[in-house]
């Protein structure tokens, strides 16, 4: 059987049109996605410290609080000598807000002026409202029962854990990385072209090679198996090359759980190949027509999984979630997403099982149809 596998592998490698479509096109599309979305993501996701003018004693209690916000990289404060200078900076749009300290030690007041409505203004308002509210609570507790101050402070600030720097590892919160997962899904699904090509080379009514193989003493199931293994070999090389190109060359943060990634990739390619087999054997149409149908089916499935419109899968999830449960491309995309973005082991298992079931069903149906084929004349 090895020589059958070797010859089929050589046949695939000589098919330049198929290799270009299956390999070069995803690489180009991934590069275009990166060029289009990388700069957008950097600009939209990067949050610089909010610039703030402060009229306050630089050694006072409020200054200490403002310095702590500076250390957490929330604020970029500039201490000014008076309100007039602060208003000038605010008017010239050099700062987002102006804080004027006032009141007494027992009843402090902070007058916050912001330039305009927006996310930075909202951040400033939230920070100072929270500070004043907590300060008042601590002051009231100190008056009534000083022994509870420590416990009160711990309760008030126990949620500050979210400000710690935690390594994200392979998990990626970039919303545009979903396009890359959808691209991987499309690449695997287009393995259907290899499956269809295999059916052409084994069916007597589809090609001359098919005629010769139909009358050869080689078992049809042996031929199907070796053809499938040859197709999966080429497909997995393409998948691995694309995965490492996206991660190592373009710098897209992908999962480093390579065992799970390549298990998903293998099953996804098997599903794509099985789809090609199924369409190839069930439709009695010219080869070019079948190829057009395969392209339409694969592109439609991947459109529904978010390849062209990022939020389409989430819209479907709200309106008709069952579509996402049965769409093979959505299952493949979600299996990669659960490893590289959202860290959801349960979803990974469910999606991987779904992909495996689809692949098994399509391949079994294809084999049954192939085994039943008979020709009056070859």
BELSULQUI-V474179 format. One record per residue. N is the residue number from 1. PSI is psi in whole degrees, 0 to 359 (none if undefined). NEAR is the number of other C-alpha atoms within 8 Angstrom. Layout:
# BELSULQUI-V474179
N | PSI | NEAR
N | PSI | NEAR
This chain:
# BELSULQUI-V474179
1 | 336 | 6
2 | 322 | 6
3 | 330 | 6
4 | 317 | 10
5 | 315 | 12
6 | 314 | 9
7 | 324 | 8
8 | 322 | 11
9 | 316 | 12
10 | 321 | 8
11 | 318 | 8
12 | 315 | 11
13 | 336 | 8
14 | 349 | 6
15 | 86 | 8
16 | 320 | 7
17 | 316 | 6
18 | 318 | 10
19 | 318 | 11
20 | 313 | 9
21 | 320 | 9
22 | 333 | 12
23 | 304 | 10
24 | 319 | 9
25 | 311 | 9
26 | 324 | 12
27 | 316 | 10
28 | 317 | 8
29 | 320 | 9
30 | 321 | 11
31 | 318 | 9
32 | 318 | 8
33 | 314 | 11
34 | 314 | 9
35 | 323 | 8
36 | 322 | 8
37 | 340 | 9
38 | 312 | 9
39 | 326 | 8
40 | 316 | 8
41 | 316 | 12
42 | 317 | 8
43 | 321 | 7
44 | 330 | 7
45 | 337 | 7
46 | 128 | 7
47 | 109 | 5
48 | 156 | 6
49 | 144 | 9
50 | 126 | 12
51 | 135 | 12
52 | 129 | 13
53 | 136 | 15
54 | 124 | 13
55 | 98 | 14
56 | 156 | 13
57 | 123 | 7
58 | 351 | 7
59 | 7 | 6
60 | 178 | 8
61 | 325 | 6
62 | 325 | 9
63 | 323 | 11
64 | 319 | 10
65 | 316 | 8
66 | 321 | 10
67 | 323 | 9
68 | 323 | 8
69 | 328 | 10
70 | 320 | 12
71 | 327 | 7
72 | 2 | 8
73 | 28 | 9
74 | 323 | 10
75 | 152 | 12
76 | 82 | 10
77 | 147 | 12
78 | 114 | 8
79 | 128 | 9
80 | 161 | 11
81 | 330 | 7
82 | 173 | 7
83 | 325 | 9
84 | 315 | 6
85 | 321 | 9
86 | 318 | 13
87 | 327 | 9
88 | 316 | 8
89 | 322 | 11
90 | 317 | 15
91 | 326 | 8
92 | 3 | 7
93 | 30 | 8
94 | 341 | 8
95 | 160 | 13
96 | 329 | 14
97 | 166 | 14
98 | 127 | 16
99 | 128 | 13
100 | 119 | 11
101 | 140 | 12
102 | 193 | 8
103 | 191 | 8
104 | 176 | 7
105 | 325 | 5
106 | 336 | 5
107 | 77 | 6
108 | 153 | 9
109 | 142 | 8
110 | 121 | 10
111 | 113 | 9
112 | 125 | 9
113 | 133 | 7
114 | 154 | 10
115 | 317 | 11
116 | 168 | 6
117 | 145 | 7
118 | 179 | 6
119 | 321 | 6
120 | 321 | 8
121 | 321 | 13
122 | 319 | 9
123 | 313 | 8
124 | 311 | 10
125 | 317 | 9
126 | 316 | 8
127 | 312 | 8
128 | 328 | 9
129 | 317 | 8
130 | 318 | 8
131 | 312 | 8
132 | 320 | 8
133 | 314 | 8
134 | 321 | 9
135 | 319 | 8
136 | 321 | 8
137 | 314 | 8
138 | 320 | 11
139 | 316 | 9
140 | 318 | 8
141 | 321 | 12
142 | 326 | 11
143 | 321 | 7
144 | 315 | 6
145 | 89 | 8
146 | 336 | 8
147 | 342 | 6
148 | 2 | 9
149 | 312 | 11
150 | 314 | 7
151 | 321 | 7
152 | 316 | 10
153 | 318 | 9
154 | 319 | 8
155 | 320 | 7
156 | 324 | 8
157 | 13 | 7
158 | 338 | 7
159 | 2 | 6
160 | 358 | 7
161 | 335 | 6
162 | 348 | 5
163 | 356 | 6
164 | 148 | 6
165 | 118 | 4
166 | 136 | 4
167 | 129 | 4
168 | 344 | 6
169 | 230 | 4
170 | 359 | 10
171 | 138 | 13
172 | 119 | 11
173 | 1 | 6
174 | 117 | 7
175 | 335 | 6
176 | 353 | 9
177 | 343 | 9
178 | 331 | 10
179 | 324 | 12
180 | 321 | 11
181 | 321 | 11
182 | 326 | 14
183 | 317 | 12
184 | 319 | 12
185 | 315 | 13
186 | 318 | 13
187 | 317 | 11
188 | 318 | 14
189 | 329 | 14
190 | 1 | 13
191 | 347 | 15
192 | 331 | 14
193 | 323 | 12
194 | 319 | 12
195 | 317 | 17
196 | 319 | 15
197 | 322 | 9
198 | 320 | 12
199 | 326 | 11
200 | 324 | 12
201 | 4 | 13
202 | 351 | 16
203 | 128 | 11
204 | 333 | 15
205 | 6 | 6
206 | 334 | 11
207 | 162 | 11
208 | 322 | 8
209 | 321 | 9
210 | 321 | 14
211 | 312 | 13
212 | 320 | 9
213 | 332 | 11
214 | 330 | 11
215 | 1 | 7
216 | 157 | 6
217 | 351 | 4
218 | 135 | 7
219 | 137 | 6
220 | 323 | 9
221 | 326 | 7
222 | 320 | 9
223 | 318 | 11
224 | 316 | 10
225 | 312 | 8
226 | 323 | 13
227 | 318 | 13
228 | 316 | 11
229 | 321 | 9
230 | 317 | 12
231 | 314 | 13
232 | 327 | 12
233 | 311 | 8
234 | 317 | 10
235 | 319 | 11
236 | 327 | 11
237 | 315 | 8
238 | 316 | 10
239 | 314 | 12
240 | 317 | 9
241 | 317 | 8
242 | 318 | 12
243 | 314 | 9
244 | 333 | 9
245 | 314 | 10
246 | 318 | 13
247 | 315 | 11
248 | 326 | 8
249 | 308 | 7
250 | 339 | 9
251 | 17 | 7
252 | 133 | 8
253 | 109 | 9
254 | 168 | 11
255 | 143 | 11
256 | 13 | 6
257 | 74 | 7
258 | 329 | 7
259 | 311 | 6
260 | 321 | 7
261 | 313 | 12
262 | 338 | 9
263 | 314 | 8
264 | 319 | 12
265 | 319 | 11
266 | 312 | 10
267 | 323 | 12
268 | 318 | 15
269 | 324 | 14
270 | 319 | 11
271 | 313 | 16
272 | 315 | 15
273 | 319 | 19
274 | 322 | 15
275 | 318 | 13
276 | 318 | 16
277 | 312 | 16
278 | 312 | 13
279 | 323 | 11
280 | 327 | 12
281 | 335 | 11
282 | 333 | 8
283 | 126 | 7
284 | 73 | 5
285 | 164 | 6
286 | 152 | 7
287 | 317 | 8
288 | 323 | 6
289 | 318 | 8
290 | 319 | 12
291 | 320 | 10
292 | 320 | 8
293 | 317 | 8
294 | 313 | 12
295 | 318 | 9
296 | 316 | 8
297 | 314 | 8
298 | 314 | 12
299 | 322 | 9
300 | 314 | 8
301 | 318 | 12
302 | 331 | 15
303 | 316 | 11
304 | 344 | 12
305 | 359 | 14
306 | 16 | 15
307 | 321 | 12
308 | 322 | 7
309 | 118 | 7
310 | 318 | 10
311 | 1 | 7
312 | 322 | 11
313 | 325 | 12
314 | 330 | 7
315 | 316 | 8
316 | 321 | 11
317 | 325 | 11
318 | 319 | 7
319 | 316 | 6
320 | 75 | 8
321 | 336 | 9
322 | 332 | 7
323 | 318 | 9
324 | 334 | 13
325 | 336 | 8
326 | 352 | 8
327 | 113 | 11
328 | 320 | 10
329 | 322 | 15
330 | 321 | 16
331 | 319 | 15
332 | 313 | 14
333 | 315 | 13
334 | 326 | 11
335 | 321 | 14
336 | 320 | 12
337 | 320 | 12
338 | 340 | 13
339 | 319 | 15
340 | 351 | 13
341 | 309 | 12
342 | 355 | 10
343 | 64 | 9
344 | 90 | 8
345 | 321 | 8
346 | 315 | 6
347 | 322 | 10
348 | 314 | 13
349 | 314 | 9
350 | 313 | 8
351 | 320 | 12
352 | 319 | 13
353 | 319 | 8
354 | 317 | 10
355 | 316 | 14
356 | 320 | 11
357 | 314 | 8
358 | 313 | 10
359 | 316 | 15
360 | 316 | 10
361 | 312 | 8
362 | 320 | 13
363 | 319 | 12
364 | 316 | 8
365 | 320 | 9
366 | 317 | 13
367 | 319 | 9
368 | 315 | 8
369 | 318 | 10
370 | 320 | 8
371 | 333 | 7
372 | 352 | 6
373 | 133 | 6
374 | 148 | 4
375 | 136 | 6
376 | 320 | 4
377 | 136 | 3
378 | none | 7
